[in-house]
Amino acid sequence: MLGYRAVGTVSTGNMAVSVAAYASRAGLATKILVSENTNIEELKSVSVYGADIVVVRGDYGKLYFESLKLGEKYGIYFMSSDNSFRVEGYKGIAFEISQEVASDYVLIPSSSGGLFRGIAKGFIELKESNIIDKLPTLVAVQAEGYSPICRAFKEGRSRVVPFENPKTVAKAISNPNPPSGDAVLKLLRRFGWRCETVSDDEILEAQRELAREGLFVEPASAAGVAALKKMRREGAIPEGLFCFWLVVVVFMVLFS
């Protein structure tokens, strides 16, 4: 509808596959920008859809902003992180949660901040429409080694500062300079919501715990469970309240 014949995204893997699949179905050319540190094994399925993968040197956080310039120059619609259409789509997650349960807490693994913004927007609209009685407490969850939003929140800053020397096993939530970081900070403070960090050890333990339940998920997906366990242990979430931990990236259920 916007007149583009090519689309693109900046991705560590999952979004790349999704964009490539939908673009192939729509007959659009696809350009995928990935950091040189990305595990290329995760992108093998992208090539099946005929997408072009461009490995880019440099900071992953800056790649988002550079992609917008490239898109304007070459006529490519980049749908990365906090793209407005993606934020609107993410509202559906809040709608689906509310159809099933009345949650006291919703824990959201967060990177660029677009997903958190979308889910927050969904719950706010449900409350304003009198479909739900109260807003749940939303918790932005980040890995300790990649936590620019949580660091700014805990330091009382109004703006996110790029995270230096980042490192985590949770690659899907590893944006050192989140484009929606400032917007997430405003939401956290406006509604009294929380930001929580978890260590790689806590993430991997949560991943193993989910595996014992028959779910094999990425480390980023396990971050919500890790945060829930930590907050329960510290008394930040009382026993008896209903919490919805969110699997925000692709997971596989292994069948024997």
SETOR-794325 format. One line per field, with one value per residue (C-alpha): residue number from 1; chain; z, y, x. Coordinates in steps of 0.001 Angstrom, whole numbers. Each point is the difference from the previous one (the first is absolute). Layout:
BEGIN
seq: NUM/...
mol: A/...
w: Z/...
v: Y/...
u: X/...
This chain:
BEGIN
seq: 1/2/3/4/5/6/7/8/9/10/11/12/13/14/15/16/17/18/19/20/21/22/23/24/25/26/27/28/29/30/31/32/33/34/35/36/37/38/39/40/41/42/43/44/45/46/47/48/49/50/51/52/53/54/55/56/57/58/59/60/61/62/63/64/65/66/67/68/69/70/71/72/73/74/75/76/77/78/79/80/81/82/83/84/85/86/87/88/89/90/91/92/93/94/95/96/97/98/99/100/101/102/103/104/105/106/107/108/109/110/111/112/113/114/115/116/117/118/119/120/121/122/123/124/125/126/127/128/129/130/131/132/133/134/135/136/137/138/139/140/141/142/143/144/145/146/147/148/149/150/151/152/153/154/155/156/157/158/159/160/161/162/163/164/165/166/167/168/169/170/171/172/173/174/175/176/177/178/179/180/181/182/183/184/185/186/187/188/189/190/191/192/193/194/195/196/197/198/199/200/201/202/203/204/205/206/207/208/209/210/211/212/213/214/215/216/217/218/219/220/221/222/223/224/225/226/227/228/229/230/231/232/233/234/235/236/237/238/239/240/241/242/243/244/245/246/247/248/249/250/251/252/253/254/255/256
mol: A/A/A/A/A/A/A/A/A/A/A/A/A/A/A/A/A/A/A/A/A/A/A/A/A/A/A/A/A/A/A/A/A/A/A/A/A/A/A/A/A/A/A/A/A/A/A/A/A/A/A/A/A/A/A/A/A/A/A/A/A/A/A/A/A/A/A/A/A/A/A/A/A/A/A/A/A/A/A/A/A/A/A/A/A/A/A/A/A/A/A/A/A/A/A/A/A/A/A/A/A/A/A/A/A/A/A/A/A/A/A/A/A/A/A/A/A/A/A/A/A/A/A/A/A/A/A/A/A/A/A/A/A/A/A/A/A/A/A/A/A/A/A/A/A/A/A/A/A/A/A/A/A/A/A/A/A/A/A/A/A/A/A/A/A/A/A/A/A/A/A/A/A/A/A/A/A/A/A/A/A/A/A/A/A/A/A/A/A/A/A/A/A/A/A/A/A/A/A/A/A/A/A/A/A/A/A/A/A/A/A/A/A/A/A/A/A/A/A/A/A/A/A/A/A/A/A/A/A/A/A/A/A/A/A/A/A/A/A/A/A/A/A/A/A/A/A/A/A/A/A/A/A/A/A/A
w: 0/640/-3428/1024/-1958/2543/3770/2561/3645/2445/1858/2085/-1643/866/-1558/-3082/-572/588/-2343/-2685/139/-221/-2652/-2111/223/-1034/-2876/1508/-77/3477/1439/3390/1882/2680/2239/-700/3410/-1021/-115/-3713/761/1295/-3369/-2259/-355/-1171/-3193/-834/-359/-2436/2298/-326/3192/526/2797/1418/2112/2969/2883/-128/1747/-2750/-2735/584/-689/-2994/-1478/-95/-2018/-2387/-408/-909/-2481/-1740/385/2569/2756/3163/2683/2906/3762/755/-3439/520/-1720/2159/3164/-1076/-703/3391/1622/-999/2629/2740/-1523/-71/3568/1237/-1781/1957/3439/2264/639/2921/-1616/-3589/-446/-3398/-1199/-1488/-2463/-2384/2050/-2826/1361/3461/-1488/-2028/2866/2284/-2654/-235/3736/273/-2804/1644/3276/-1705/-1758/3338/-1259/2934/3492/693/-1677/851/1183/-3039/564/-2616/296/-1244/256/2486/-2694/-2402/2176/-1118/816/3488/790/-966/1957/3179/-281/-360/-3495/-2502/-2975/-805/-380/-2384/1892/-204/-228/-191/304/434/-1203/-696/-3463/-994/2658/-529/-1218/1752/-1208/-114/-2259/2191/3256/1016/-741/2163/2849/-148/131/2925/2049/-1040/1104/2767/-1973/462/-1780/1018/-1019/97/-291/-2720/2638/1040/-3650/-753/3136/-1042/-3471/1515/2256/-3008/-1792/2868/-776/-3655/-1389/-1757/-198/-822/2912/-747/343/3363/1367/1067/2081/1511/999/1480/2163/1123/860/1901/1897/948/948/-2806/-1255/2851/-182/-1228/-2659/-3614/-2148/-3748/-1216/-3642/-2629/-2463/-2491/-1937/2107/-933/1707/-427/-636/591
v: 0/2323/-715/-1865/-3008/-932/-399/-519/-399/51/-3292/-2507/-2815/-383/3162/-686/-3317/1497/2959/-2213/-2432/2635/1978/-3126/-629/3609/-90/2617/106/-306/1510/-1297/1928/-1953/771/-1749/-1666/-1705/-3795/-610/-3513/1638/1696/-3049/-116/3633/-938/-2536/2910/1751/2875/1854/-106/2865/-439/3398/907/2268/639/-1831/2889/2432/-2392/837/3705/-683/-2324/2819/2118/-2876/-643/3603/-11/-3295/-222/-2828/-21/-1023/-1447/-169/45/2925/381/1499/-2871/-2530/1899/-84/-3709/-691/1323/-3292/-1752/2061/-751/-3742/-69/1871/-2401/-2898/1308/3037/441/1873/72/-365/-520/1029/-704/3356/1143/2847/836/-304/-3176/1500/3133/-2037/-2231/3039/1787/-3002/-177/3772/-53/-2919/1944/3198/-1999/-1492/-3518/-666/1442/715/6/-2841/901/-243/-992/688/-2815/387/-2035/1501/206/1846/2192/3657/544/-1502/1822/3361/-814/-933/3037/2342/1148/1272/-1206/-3248/48/-2563/-3051/-488/-3395/-1962/-3776/-2600/-3417/1482/1335/740/2740/1499/3563/2308/3176/-696/2455/-187/30/3515/-752/-3134/2018/2441/-2849/-1675/3188/1148/-3224/-1088/-3026/-1795/-840/-3148/-1463/-3648/-1603/-2443/-2751/760/28/-3341/-1601/1178/-1418/-3382/120/588/-2876/-2279/1043/-955/3487/806/3798/2548/1675/3256/-1823/-1416/3453/601/-3183/880/3430/-1483/-2403/2795/2406/-2704/-899/3645/565/2509/-2174/-1536/-3632/-527/2715/-1071/758/-383/-549/773/-2062/2763/-1752/-3254/-3166/-3666/-2753/-3249/-3077/-3464
u: 0/2925/1443/3149/1249/2665/-58/2703/791/2899/19/1932/-1960/-3676/-1374/2106/-1764/-3435/505/1544/-2934/-2727/1866/400/-3743/-677/2498/2290/3787/1542/3180/1159/2701/1836/2934/3303/-421/-3255/1/-482/-1292/-3182/-540/145/-3764/-10/1807/-2717/-2423/2339/955/3299/2075/2437/2548/922/3027/-431/-2357/-3344/-1750/1017/-1074/-3670/515/2233/-2628/-2529/2427/683/-3707/-672/2852/-793/-3777/-58/-2609/1864/-2304/2409/-567/-2354/-1574/-3478/-1805/1833/-951/-3650/270/1546/-3187/-1588/2122/-1682/-3408/651/1319/-3080/-2329/1484/979/-51/3721/1502/3449/1203/3755/1349/3565/1033/2628/-867/-3098/-2530/-1565/-414/-1575/-2460/-1124/-308/-2076/-2294/-663/-475/-2586/-1813/-151/-1170/-2723/-1129/692/2347/-368/3660/3368/2362/3482/2245/3623/2687/2532/3573/3186/2464/2664/-2332/-2208/47/-3698/161/3219/-1495/-3165/1844/2282/-2995/933/-2555/2032/1756/3783/1568/1225/3769/1729/-3252/-18/-2741/-1125/-3440/865/-3606/-241/3438/-447/2518/-1761/-3768/-1868/-3131/1942/-1034/-3657/171/1512/-2924/-2502/1745/-64/-3479/-1681/2352/1161/3314/3233/1866/3368/1010/3415/1007/146/-3585/-1115/1659/-1455/-3475/642/880/-3052/-2258/1719/-1018/-3583/485/680/3281/197/2658/1822/-1848/-3319/1059/855/-3606/-48/3384/-1318/-3176/2015/2327/-2827/-1891/3169/569/-3626/-619/-2869/-2032/-1047/-3548/-55/-402/3019/275/3550/326/1791/738/2195/-221/19/-55/-1931/1905/-2087/1440
